[in-house]
Structure formats: C-alpha cells, structure tokens
Amino acid sequence: MSLTEWMVDIFGSLDGLVAALLATAVFAGLYIYSASRLLGARKDSLARIRQTLTVYTRLAGLLGTLIHRPTRTAVPEDLLIRLLQECKSADLLTRELHEQMDIFLSDRDESRLTTLHKLLEREINRLMKERDELVGRLEKPGWGMGLWLLLKPAVPALSLGAALLWTAVLAEELRQSSAWASPEVWCLWLSNIIATISFYRLLMDSRRKTHGAIYTVLHLLIVASALFNLIGGEASPYVLATQCLLYLAGFRVTATRKRRERPYAGHPDLMEQFLHPPGDHDPLSETTGAGEPEIGSSPLRSR
C-alpha cells in the first residue's frame, strides 16, 4: 500500500487530509500566539510589581524613620510629599492606600503616618509574595505547574475548535427546513457556546483567584450543566435557562462593596464616629498599638 492510499484510508480523501493539515496549522499558530502573549503578560505583571515595590519601599523607609525615631532625625517635608506623590503613580496602587495618601496630603495630620505605614507594609508583603510566586512560575516551575504552562496556550485553540464544531452541528441540523423553527436546535447551539465561553474564562482568567471560590464554582456549574445536552435536544432549553440563571447569580454573589462603603481605620467617616473631647480615651489608639512611639510635634523639617 502506497503512502497516498494509506492517507486516503485514514482521512477518507485528499480533501480530508488538506482540511486536517489546515486545522493543524491553525492550531499551531494559535498555540504559538497564545504562548507568546501569556509569557508577555507574566513579564509585564512582574515589571509592574517591581515598579510598585520600588516606590513603596522608598516611602516605607522614610515613614519608618519618622515613626520610630522622630526626635533623632529631621526629614525634609518636601521629600515626604514627593515620595507620596510618586507612590500615587504606582501601577498597582490600591484605592485604600490612595485614599490614605490623599487624606494626609489634604490635612497634613502626622498622626496618620502610623496607619499609612502599616497599610504600606501590608501591601509590600503582599506584592513580595506575588512576585516570588510569579518568579517561581517563570524560572522554576514545578512538575504540575510546568505541565499547566505547557497546556494553557492550547486552551484558546481548543475553545475555537469547539465553537466551530457546535456551529457545524447547527449548520448540519439547519439543512432540514423544519429545524429553523425548532427552539431546541437553537438552544442547543447557544448552550454549548455559553459552556465554551465559560470554559475559556475559567482557564484563561489570570485574576480568578482574586474573584474568590464562588467565581470558579459558577463557571464549573455552567460547563457541567452543558453535559445534560448529551441526553438530547429536548433538554437544551432547560439547560440554557439554568446557565442564564447561573450567570445572573454571578452578578449578585460576586458583587463587591465600594471602598467608600467599607470604612477602614483612619477613614474620614470612621474618624468622625469616634470624635471625642480632649482628655477622653481615644478609641483609635487601640488600632495603632499601645507600644508604638508617638510622633513628635513636628519631625518634618521644611527646607
């Protein structure tokens, strides 16, 4: 048997062989493109973390000097203001830290420096942990992580192939004139497309950890519910309705409160709540720690 006859037996015809080769070429192109984009995104995330840590650590060192040695070191006020402004331009600046900086810049109340320093240290520790994890993935991935990094670029190509497959099945069904008016045919196609999109988002969204476990569970349920389509087209309307309800539930259970609705220590609303006459016990002192030295009347020195 010749090579041509062997390929015809496998692919059915030369046209089938050409289609398989084209599909392989498209898959390889999408894989290479996705792999380069994912690698670029990881390097960009690492660069943003490093840029943010650079400006954070400079400000944290200055604040540590002001808080722990207020009477030994005089720090120019314009230096502190300049570092605060630089931190406001950090790539990964959080809204909570941004608000704390704005509050201090507006009233220049040095008693807020302790709260600002604690918040800054917390953000530095969090970013250092993210940086270490990202560097580990790039330079020393484990066996499981290495396998996942190898397979992840194939997810876009697989999702595209699945969408084309569902569309081809729909086109085959629509060859029958009665199928155009059948809601089951359209619901089956739409349900499979929704499951494919959820599959793609679940595996490709790099921020899914920040969304919480409910984000993953919802997408898993949407994908798993599509398996009931294997029962038959009659189940597709119910599957589609379930998927739509799960999507709507996602808007409800994953909604986060706005930062202004979640006052933190030092927030203006919280400060107003604990205002007291001079001489009374200050409840806010409990949040800053009893053993911390107080800042002097003015450790800053203007040039």
C-alpha positions as CSV (number, residue, x, y, z in Angstrom):
1,M,0.0,0.0,0.0
2,S,1.4,3.4,-1.0
3,L,1.5,6.4,1.3
4,T,-1.2,8.1,-0.7
5,E,-3.6,5.2,-0.4
6,W,-2.8,4.9,3.3
7,M,-3.6,8.6,3.9
8,V,-6.8,8.2,1.9
9,D,-7.8,5.3,4.1
10,I,-7.3,7.4,7.2
11,F,-8.7,10.7,6.1
12,G,-11.3,9.5,3.6
13,S,-10.0,11.6,0.8
14,L,-7.2,14.1,-0.1
15,D,-9.6,16.9,0.8
16,G,-9.9,15.5,4.3
17,L,-6.1,15.4,4.5
18,V,-5.9,19.0,3.4
19,A,-8.5,20.0,6.0
20,A,-6.6,18.2,8.7
21,L,-3.4,19.9,7.8
22,L,-5.0,23.3,7.7
23,A,-6.6,22.6,11.1
24,T,-3.2,21.6,12.5
25,A,-1.6,24.7,11.1
26,V,-4.2,27.0,12.6
27,F,-3.9,25.2,16.0
28,A,-0.1,25.6,15.9
29,G,-0.4,29.3,15.0
30,L,-2.9,30.0,17.8
31,Y,-0.7,28.0,20.3
32,I,2.4,30.0,19.5
33,Y,0.5,33.3,19.6
34,S,-1.2,32.4,22.9
35,A,2.1,31.2,24.4
36,S,3.9,34.5,23.5
37,R,1.0,36.6,24.8
38,L,0.9,34.7,28.1
39,L,4.7,35.0,28.6
40,G,4.5,38.7,27.8
41,A,1.6,39.1,30.3
42,R,3.6,37.4,33.0
43,K,6.7,39.5,32.4
44,D,4.5,42.7,32.3
45,S,2.9,41.7,35.6
46,L,6.4,41.1,37.1
47,A,7.6,44.5,35.9
48,R,4.5,46.3,37.4
49,I,5.1,44.6,40.7
50,R,8.7,45.6,40.8
51,Q,7.9,49.2,39.9
52,T,5.3,49.4,42.6
53,L,7.7,47.8,45.2
54,T,10.4,50.3,44.3
55,V,8.3,53.4,45.2
56,Y,6.6,51.6,48.1
57,T,9.8,50.7,49.8
58,R,11.3,54.2,49.5
59,L,8.3,55.7,51.2
60,A,8.1,52.9,53.8
61,G,11.7,53.5,54.8
62,L,11.1,57.2,55.3
63,L,7.9,56.6,57.3
64,G,9.7,54.1,59.5
65,T,12.3,56.8,60.3
66,L,9.7,59.3,61.1
67,I,7.7,57.0,63.3
68,H,10.4,55.1,65.3
69,R,13.0,57.9,65.5
70,P,11.0,61.2,65.4
71,T,13.4,63.1,67.7
72,R,16.7,61.9,66.2
73,T,16.2,62.6,62.5
74,A,14.7,65.6,60.8
75,V,13.2,64.7,57.4
76,P,12.5,67.5,54.8
77,E,8.8,67.8,54.3
78,D,9.1,68.2,50.6
79,L,10.9,64.8,50.4
80,L,7.9,63.1,52.1
81,I,5.4,64.9,49.8
82,R,7.4,63.9,46.7
83,L,7.5,60.3,47.7
84,L,3.8,60.3,48.5
85,Q,3.1,61.7,45.0
86,E,5.4,59.1,43.4
87,C,3.5,56.3,45.2
88,K,0.2,57.7,43.8
89,S,1.6,56.9,40.4
90,A,2.4,53.2,41.2
91,D,1.0,50.7,38.8
92,L,-0.6,48.5,41.4
93,L,-1.7,51.2,43.9
94,T,-4.8,50.2,45.8
95,R,-7.7,52.5,46.4
96,E,-7.4,52.2,50.2
97,L,-3.8,53.3,50.1
98,H,-4.6,56.1,47.6
99,E,-7.3,57.5,49.9
100,Q,-5.0,57.4,52.9
101,M,-2.3,59.4,51.0
102,D,-4.9,61.9,49.8
103,I,-6.2,62.4,53.4
104,F,-2.7,63.0,54.7
105,L,-1.8,65.4,51.9
106,S,-5.0,67.3,52.5
107,D,-4.8,67.8,56.3
108,R,-1.0,67.1,56.9
109,D,-2.0,65.3,60.2
110,E,1.1,63.5,61.2
111,S,-0.8,61.1,63.4
112,R,-2.0,59.4,60.3
113,L,1.5,58.4,59.3
114,T,1.4,55.3,61.6
115,T,-1.8,54.0,59.9
116,L,-0.3,54.8,56.5
117,H,2.9,53.0,57.3
118,K,1.1,49.8,58.5
119,L,-1.0,49.8,55.3
120,L,2.1,50.3,53.2
121,E,3.9,47.4,54.9
122,R,0.9,45.2,54.3
123,E,0.9,46.0,50.6
124,I,4.6,45.5,50.3
125,N,4.4,42.0,51.9
126,R,1.5,41.1,49.6
127,L,3.4,42.2,46.5
128,M,6.5,40.4,47.6
129,K,4.6,37.2,47.9
130,E,3.0,37.7,44.4
131,R,6.5,38.5,43.0
132,D,8.0,35.3,44.5
133,E,5.2,33.2,43.1
134,L,5.5,34.7,39.6
135,V,9.3,34.4,39.5
136,G,8.9,30.7,40.6
137,R,6.5,30.1,37.7
138,L,8.8,31.7,35.2
139,E,12.1,30.3,36.3
140,K,11.5,27.2,38.4
141,P,8.0,25.8,37.7
142,G,7.2,22.5,39.4
143,W,6.1,19.4,37.5
144,G,2.4,20.2,37.7
145,M,2.9,24.0,37.0
146,G,5.2,23.2,34.1
147,L,2.6,20.9,32.6
148,W,-0.1,23.5,33.0
149,L,2.1,26.2,31.4
150,L,2.6,23.8,28.5
151,L,-1.1,23.1,28.1
152,K,-2.6,26.5,28.8
153,P,-1.7,28.1,25.4
154,A,-3.8,25.4,23.8
155,V,-7.0,26.5,25.5
156,P,-7.8,29.3,23.0
157,A,-7.3,26.9,20.1
158,L,-9.4,24.2,21.7
159,S,-12.2,26.7,22.5
160,L,-12.2,28.0,19.0
161,G,-12.4,24.4,17.7
162,A,-15.3,23.6,20.0
163,A,-17.2,26.8,18.8
164,L,-16.6,25.8,15.2
165,L,-17.8,22.3,15.9
166,W,-21.0,23.5,17.6
167,T,-21.6,25.8,14.6
168,A,-21.0,22.9,12.1
169,V,-23.5,20.8,14.0
170,L,-26.0,23.6,13.9
171,A,-25.5,24.1,10.1
172,E,-26.0,20.4,9.6
173,E,-29.3,20.5,11.5
174,L,-30.5,23.6,9.6
175,R,-30.3,21.6,6.3
176,Q,-33.7,20.4,7.3
177,S,-36.3,23.0,6.8
178,S,-38.2,22.1,9.9
179,A,-35.1,22.8,12.1
180,W,-35.3,26.5,11.5
181,A,-38.4,26.8,13.6
182,S,-37.3,24.3,16.3
183,P,-36.2,26.1,19.5
184,E,-34.3,23.0,20.7
185,V,-31.8,23.3,17.9
186,W,-31.0,27.0,18.6
187,C,-31.0,26.4,22.4
188,L,-28.6,23.5,22.0
189,W,-26.2,25.6,20.0
190,L,-26.4,28.6,22.3
191,S,-26.0,26.4,25.4
192,N,-22.8,24.8,24.0
193,I,-21.4,28.2,23.1
194,I,-22.0,29.6,26.6
195,A,-20.3,26.5,28.1
196,T,-17.4,27.0,25.8
197,I,-17.0,30.6,26.8
198,S,-17.2,29.7,30.5
199,F,-14.6,27.0,29.9
200,Y,-12.3,29.6,28.3
201,R,-12.8,32.2,31.0
202,L,-12.3,29.7,33.8
203,L,-8.9,28.5,32.5
204,M,-7.5,31.7,31.0
205,D,-8.6,34.4,33.5
206,S,-5.4,35.1,35.5
207,R,-7.4,37.0,38.1
208,R,-9.8,34.3,39.0
209,K,-8.1,33.8,42.4
210,T,-9.0,37.4,43.4
211,H,-12.6,36.8,42.4
212,G,-13.0,34.1,45.1
213,A,-14.0,30.4,45.0
214,I,-17.6,31.3,44.0
215,Y,-16.3,32.6,40.6
216,T,-14.8,29.2,39.9
217,V,-17.8,27.3,41.2
218,L,-20.2,29.2,39.0
219,H,-18.2,28.6,35.8
220,L,-17.8,24.9,36.7
221,L,-21.6,24.6,37.1
222,I,-22.2,26.4,33.8
223,V,-19.8,24.0,32.0
224,A,-21.1,20.9,33.8
225,S,-24.7,21.7,33.1
226,A,-24.0,21.5,29.3
227,L,-23.3,17.8,29.8
228,F,-27.1,17.3,30.0
229,N,-27.3,18.3,26.4
230,L,-26.0,14.8,25.7
231,I,-29.4,13.4,26.8
232,G,-31.0,15.0,23.7
233,G,-32.1,18.2,22.2
234,E,-35.2,18.2,24.3
235,A,-33.2,19.1,27.4
236,S,-31.4,22.0,25.8
237,P,-34.0,24.7,26.7
238,Y,-33.8,23.8,30.4
239,V,-30.0,23.7,30.3
240,L,-29.9,27.1,28.7
241,A,-32.3,28.5,31.3
242,T,-30.1,27.1,34.1
243,Q,-27.0,28.6,32.6
244,C,-28.6,32.0,32.2
245,L,-29.7,31.9,35.9
246,L,-26.2,31.0,36.9
247,Y,-24.8,33.9,35.0
248,L,-27.3,36.2,36.6
249,A,-26.5,34.8,40.0
250,G,-22.8,35.6,39.4
251,F,-23.6,39.3,39.3
252,R,-25.3,39.0,42.7
253,V,-22.8,36.9,44.6
254,T,-19.6,38.3,43.2
255,A,-20.6,42.0,43.6
256,T,-18.1,43.8,45.9
257,R,-18.9,46.7,48.1
258,K,-17.4,50.0,47.1
259,R,-14.4,51.2,49.0
260,R,-16.3,54.1,50.4
261,E,-18.9,51.7,51.9
262,R,-16.2,49.8,53.7
263,P,-14.5,52.3,56.0
264,Y,-11.1,51.3,57.4
265,A,-9.1,52.6,60.3
266,G,-8.4,56.2,59.5
267,H,-11.3,56.6,57.1
268,P,-12.9,60.1,57.5
269,D,-16.3,58.6,58.3
270,L,-14.8,56.3,60.9
271,M,-12.8,59.2,62.4
272,E,-16.0,61.3,62.7
273,Q,-17.7,58.4,64.5
274,F,-15.0,58.4,67.2
275,L,-14.5,62.1,67.8
276,H,-14.3,62.9,71.4
277,P,-13.4,65.9,73.6
278,P,-9.8,66.5,74.7
279,G,-8.8,64.3,77.7
280,D,-11.2,61.4,76.9
281,H,-9.9,58.0,76.0
282,D,-9.1,57.8,72.2
283,P,-10.5,54.5,70.7
284,L,-8.3,54.9,67.7
285,S,-5.2,54.5,69.8
286,E,-6.1,50.8,70.1
287,T,-5.8,50.3,66.4
288,T,-2.2,51.7,66.2
289,G,-0.8,49.7,69.1
290,A,0.0,50.7,72.6
291,G,3.7,50.2,72.5
292,E,4.4,52.4,69.4
293,P,6.2,55.7,70.0
294,E,4.3,58.8,69.3
295,I,5.4,61.2,66.6
296,G,6.8,64.4,67.9
297,S,5.2,67.7,67.3
298,S,7.0,68.1,64.0
299,P,9.6,65.6,62.9
300,L,9.5,67.1,59.5
301,R,11.8,69.9,58.6
302,S,10.9,72.2,55.8
303,R,13.7,73.4,53.6
